[in-house]
Amino acid sequence: QVQLVESGGGLVQAGGSLRLSCAASGRTFSSLVSGWFRRAPGKEREFVAAITRGDGSTYYADSAKGRFTISRDNGKNTVLLQMNSLKPEDTAVYYCAARAGVTAPTAPLLYDYWGLGTQVTVSS
């Protein structure tokens, strides 16, 4: 099993920045993909960004391109999500997720491990 714990959520004004962190522990895999998802009030969970452990390839939702940056420290098993130019519509609970493999699908059900989430609130 892989355990994931998110941190770094909080309250910021529109146009501000926030950095989320996901710490992984427990069993690890040679090929591991990590991603960030979010769920806004009254909406379904949606894909935000992902990164592969092998070659560091990154993937972003259209809403995140140009504003969010995903990165990882393999030595510390930590994944980061730097969020800039935040908008009120970014308000949501953000979840860290992971799966064994080399590709980064956008469907939540294809990820096997999940954190409990961290709240991000962007005020206007």
Protein Blocks (a to p, Z undefined) as FASTA:
>chain_A
ZZdddehiacddehiacddddddehjddfbdcdddddddehiacddfbdcdfklopacdd
fklgokaccdddfklopacdddehiafklgccddddddedjbdcfbfklpfbdcebjadd
ddZZ
